[in-house]
Amino acid sequence: MAAQSSGPVETPHEWRPARFMVIVAHPDDADFGPAATAARWIDAGSAGWLVCCTSGDQGGEDHAADPLELAAIREAEQRAAAAVVGYEGVSFLHQPDGALANDLALRELLVREIRTFRPDAVLATDPETLFHGDGGINHTDHRAAAIAAVDAVYPAARNPMSFPWLARDGLAPHEVRRLYLFWSNHATARVDVTATIGRKVDALRAHASQIKHPEKLDERMRAWAREEGAAIGVAAGEAFRVIVIDEDPDDGSPEGTDAAEAEAAAAEAASQER
């Protein structure tokens, strides 16, 4: 599902976190979402971790199916997809599929994950997206996972008084500095994923229980990516609403990832001096 831009985006987004975490509701959400960006960052040296709040036990067409068996299948599919993308690991929080709630129990689980992996950036769906433009409704679990992720990032993960027993157990507060919100109606940045869009498709193929028309998958994903890539002049892109929570003197990115931004700033400074 292509994002809507809130304004012109002319250049690819180049900032890259050293460590990032993707938080989603179901197995396959991350692969329909930012998988190509995750693969690009991992190829460039970032470490990524995936968190699925549920195991997707309602993601089937047969009412007589055993939900525990389906959950096991979907977890196995997600682990296989995560290996394709290159995540260091996957956590399943085993919350109720179809009834996910942004409550204190889920928030504590997410804070535990964040303080354990200590990411610079967290990727989640945009909690403000109720409708995908005029072409669809955002699943209730997606919205719940999204706002739970936001609330876990700020202020809970960085607040020593939030779930203080976690700190006593050795999980010190941690400051996530950026949010990357996907499936947003207000995209502010697009990442060039021309080199990794194929990995996204391969990861999605691992979700065999969920892909109804596998023969159409490749073109479907590449069509979405072409639409986003066109806005920044590349063959394939993924769109995000980027929320900068904390700035840093060096912008906190690994060496070389902010080269374009640094060059632009230097050029502007030089022109002002002249």
C-alpha positions as CSV (number, residue, x, y, z in Angstrom):
1,M,0.0,0.0,0.0
2,A,1.6,3.2,-1.2
3,A,1.9,6.1,1.3
4,Q,0.6,9.6,0.6
5,S,3.1,12.4,0.9
6,S,2.3,15.5,2.8
7,G,4.7,17.5,0.6
8,P,7.3,17.1,-2.1
9,V,10.1,14.6,-1.5
10,E,13.0,15.3,-3.9
11,T,16.0,13.3,-2.6
12,P,16.3,9.8,-1.0
13,H,16.4,9.7,2.7
14,E,20.0,8.7,3.7
15,W,20.1,8.6,7.5
16,R,20.7,5.1,8.8
17,P,20.5,3.8,12.4
18,A,23.2,1.6,13.8
19,R,20.6,-0.4,15.5
20,F,16.8,-0.5,14.7
21,M,13.8,-2.4,15.8
22,V,10.6,-3.1,13.8
23,I,7.5,-3.5,15.9
24,V,4.4,-4.9,14.2
25,A,1.1,-6.7,15.1
26,H,1.3,-9.8,13.0
27,P,3.7,-12.1,11.2
28,D,4.1,-10.7,7.6
29,D,3.3,-7.1,8.6
30,A,7.0,-6.2,8.6
31,D,7.5,-7.9,5.2
32,F,4.6,-6.1,3.6
33,G,5.9,-3.0,5.3
34,P,9.6,-1.9,5.6
35,A,11.4,-5.1,4.7
36,A,13.3,-3.6,1.8
37,T,14.5,-0.7,4.0
38,A,15.5,-3.1,6.7
39,A,17.5,-5.2,4.3
40,R,19.2,-2.1,2.8
41,W,20.2,-0.9,6.3
42,I,21.4,-4.4,7.3
43,D,23.5,-4.7,4.2
44,A,25.1,-1.4,5.1
45,G,26.0,-2.6,8.6
46,S,23.0,-2.0,10.8
47,A,21.7,-4.5,13.3
48,G,17.9,-5.1,13.2
49,W,15.4,-6.9,15.4
50,L,11.8,-7.8,14.7
51,V,9.0,-7.9,17.3
52,C,5.6,-9.4,16.5
53,C,3.0,-8.6,19.1
54,T,0.8,-11.6,18.1
55,S,1.4,-14.8,16.3
56,G,-1.4,-14.3,13.7
57,D,-3.6,-17.1,14.9
58,Q,-6.7,-15.5,13.3
59,G,-5.0,-15.2,9.9
60,G,-6.8,-18.0,8.2
61,E,-9.9,-18.8,6.1
62,D,-10.9,-22.1,7.8
63,H,-13.0,-21.6,10.9
64,A,-12.3,-25.2,11.9
65,A,-8.5,-24.8,11.9
66,D,-6.6,-25.1,15.1
67,P,-5.4,-21.5,16.0
68,L,-2.4,-22.9,17.9
69,E,-1.3,-24.8,14.8
70,L,-1.8,-21.8,12.6
71,A,0.2,-19.7,15.1
72,A,3.1,-22.2,15.0
73,I,3.0,-22.1,11.1
74,R,3.0,-18.3,11.0
75,E,5.9,-18.1,13.5
76,A,7.9,-20.5,11.4
77,E,7.1,-18.5,8.3
78,Q,8.1,-15.2,10.0
79,R,11.4,-16.7,11.2
80,A,12.2,-17.8,7.6
81,A,11.3,-14.4,6.3
82,A,13.4,-12.6,8.9
83,A,16.4,-14.7,7.9
84,V,15.9,-13.5,4.3
85,V,15.9,-9.9,5.4
86,G,18.8,-10.4,7.8
87,Y,17.4,-9.6,11.2
88,E,19.4,-10.7,14.2
89,G,16.3,-12.3,15.7
90,V,12.5,-12.2,16.1
91,S,10.5,-11.9,19.3
92,F,6.8,-13.1,19.5
93,L,4.9,-11.5,22.4
94,H,1.9,-13.9,22.0
95,Q,-0.8,-11.3,22.5
96,P,-4.3,-12.1,21.3
97,D,-4.7,-11.8,17.6
98,G,-7.7,-9.6,16.7
99,A,-7.9,-8.2,20.2
100,L,-4.6,-6.5,20.6
101,A,-4.8,-3.6,23.1
102,N,-2.4,-0.8,24.0
103,D,-2.4,-1.6,27.7
104,L,0.3,-1.6,30.3
105,A,1.0,-5.3,29.9
106,L,1.8,-4.9,26.2
107,R,3.7,-1.6,26.9
108,E,5.9,-3.4,29.5
109,L,6.7,-6.2,27.0
110,L,7.7,-3.6,24.4
111,V,9.8,-1.6,26.8
112,R,11.6,-4.8,27.8
113,E,12.3,-5.5,24.1
114,I,13.6,-1.9,23.5
115,R,15.8,-1.8,26.6
116,T,17.2,-5.2,25.7
117,F,18.1,-4.5,22.1
118,R,18.6,-0.7,22.6
119,P,17.8,0.5,19.1
120,D,18.5,4.0,17.7
121,A,15.3,3.9,15.7
122,V,12.0,2.0,15.9
123,L,9.8,1.3,12.9
124,A,6.1,0.9,13.3
125,T,2.9,1.5,11.4
126,D,1.5,5.1,11.7
127,P,-1.0,5.0,14.6
128,E,-2.9,7.9,13.0
129,T,-3.7,5.9,9.9
130,L,-7.3,4.7,10.2
131,F,-8.0,4.6,6.4
132,H,-5.4,4.0,3.7
133,G,-6.4,7.1,1.7
134,D,-9.8,6.2,0.3
135,G,-8.7,2.6,-0.5
136,G,-8.9,0.6,2.6
137,I,-9.2,0.4,6.4
138,N,-6.2,-0.2,8.7
139,H,-6.6,-3.3,10.8
140,T,-7.4,-2.6,14.5
141,D,-4.3,-4.7,15.6
142,H,-2.1,-2.6,13.4
143,R,-3.3,0.6,15.1
144,A,-3.0,-0.9,18.5
145,A,0.6,-2.2,17.9
146,A,1.5,1.2,16.5
147,I,0.4,3.4,19.4
148,A,1.8,0.8,21.8
149,A,5.1,1.1,20.1
150,V,5.0,4.9,20.2
151,D,4.1,4.9,23.9
152,A,6.8,2.4,24.7
153,V,9.4,4.5,22.9
154,Y,8.3,7.7,24.5
155,P,8.3,8.1,27.4
156,A,8.3,4.6,28.9
157,A,11.6,3.1,27.6
158,R,13.6,6.2,28.6
159,N,11.8,6.8,31.9
160,P,13.5,5.1,34.9
161,M,10.3,5.3,36.8
162,S,8.4,3.4,34.2
163,F,8.4,-0.3,35.1
164,P,11.3,0.2,37.6
165,W,11.7,-3.5,38.2
166,L,13.1,-3.7,34.6
167,A,15.9,-1.4,35.6
168,R,16.5,-3.4,38.8
169,D,16.8,-6.5,36.6
170,G,19.5,-4.8,34.6
171,L,17.5,-3.3,31.8
172,A,18.5,0.3,32.0
173,P,16.4,3.1,30.4
174,H,17.1,3.6,26.8
175,E,16.4,6.6,24.5
176,V,15.1,5.8,21.0
177,R,16.0,8.8,18.9
178,R,13.8,8.3,15.9
179,L,10.5,6.8,14.8
180,Y,10.0,5.6,11.2
181,L,6.2,5.2,10.7
182,F,5.1,3.2,7.6
183,W,1.7,2.8,5.9
184,S,1.3,6.5,6.6
185,N,-0.9,9.1,4.9
186,H,1.7,11.7,5.7
187,A,5.0,10.4,4.4
188,T,8.0,12.8,4.9
189,A,10.8,10.6,3.6
190,R,11.5,7.9,1.1
191,V,14.3,5.3,1.1
192,D,15.9,4.1,-2.1
193,V,15.4,0.3,-2.0
194,T,16.2,-0.5,-5.6
195,A,18.9,-2.9,-4.5
196,T,16.8,-4.8,-2.0
197,I,13.2,-4.8,-3.3
198,G,13.8,-8.4,-4.4
199,R,14.6,-9.4,-0.8
200,K,11.3,-8.0,0.3
201,V,9.5,-10.2,-2.3
202,D,11.6,-13.2,-1.3
203,A,10.7,-12.6,2.4
204,L,7.0,-12.4,1.6
205,R,7.1,-15.7,-0.3
206,A,8.0,-17.3,3.0
207,H,4.5,-16.4,4.3
208,A,2.9,-19.2,2.1
209,S,-0.2,-19.5,4.4
210,Q,-1.0,-15.8,3.7
211,I,-0.2,-15.3,0.0
212,K,-3.4,-16.1,-2.0
213,H,-1.9,-15.3,-5.4
214,P,1.9,-15.9,-5.2
215,E,2.2,-15.5,-9.0
216,K,1.1,-11.8,-8.6
217,L,3.2,-11.0,-5.6
218,D,6.4,-9.8,-7.4
219,E,4.6,-7.3,-9.6
220,R,2.3,-6.1,-6.8
221,M,5.3,-5.3,-4.6
222,R,7.4,-3.7,-7.3
223,A,4.4,-1.6,-8.5
224,W,4.1,-0.1,-5.0
225,A,7.8,0.4,-4.8
226,R,7.9,2.1,-8.2
227,E,5.3,4.6,-7.1
228,E,7.3,5.6,-4.1
229,G,10.6,5.5,-5.9
230,A,9.3,7.9,-8.6
231,A,9.0,10.6,-6.0
232,I,12.7,10.5,-5.5
233,G,13.8,9.6,-8.9
234,V,14.7,5.9,-8.3
235,A,13.4,2.6,-9.4
236,A,12.0,1.5,-6.0
237,G,11.3,3.2,-2.8
238,E,9.7,2.8,0.6
239,A,7.9,5.7,2.4
240,F,8.0,6.8,6.0
241,R,6.8,9.5,8.3
242,V,10.0,10.2,10.3
243,I,9.7,11.5,13.8
244,V,13.0,12.9,15.2
245,I,12.7,12.7,19.0
246,D,16.3,13.5,19.8
247,E,19.0,15.2,17.7
248,D,22.7,14.6,18.2
249,P,25.7,16.7,17.3
250,D,26.7,14.1,14.6
251,D,23.0,13.2,14.0
252,G,23.9,9.8,15.4
253,S,24.2,8.0,12.1
254,P,26.9,5.5,11.2
255,E,29.8,7.0,9.3
256,G,29.0,8.1,5.8
257,T,25.2,7.8,5.9
258,D,24.7,11.5,6.3
259,A,27.1,12.5,3.6
260,A,24.5,14.1,1.3
261,E,23.0,16.1,4.1
262,A,26.4,17.2,5.3
263,E,27.4,18.3,1.8
264,A,24.2,20.2,1.4
265,A,24.8,22.0,4.7
266,A,28.4,22.8,3.8
267,A,27.4,24.2,0.4
268,E,24.7,26.4,2.0
269,A,27.2,27.7,4.6
270,A,29.8,28.5,1.9
271,S,27.2,30.4,-0.1
272,Q,26.3,32.5,2.9
273,E,29.9,33.3,3.5
274,R,30.4,34.6,0.0
